[in-house]
Amino acid sequence: MKKNVTMKKMRSEVMKSAMMRFRMSGRYAWVKEKTWSDCLKAAWESAKLRYYVPKKEKAVRVEVRHSLPYSEIDLSFLYGNGKYNGD
């Protein structure tokens, strides 16, 4: 079961794991990662198996519409003569 952690904790664990892998790359033959980017990628993959960062729910923006009494009136005849939208 994965442990729920914050993103800060997840990044901390990834960096610890990546540094350990990078230091061991020259010492042990079984370490496959040779470059820093390979170590970082492998650390992210292993951290994703151990930890879970729950996504926060975003607040839904609700917009209130008020129906005005003159909204049913057809104003299309005002286009083109400079009276619509303060032209």
Secondary structure, 3 states (H helix, E strand, C coil): CCEECCHHHHHHHHHHHHHHHHHHCCCCCCCCCCCHHHHHHHHHHHHHHHEECCCCCCCCCCCCCCCCCCCCCCCHHHCCCCCCCCC
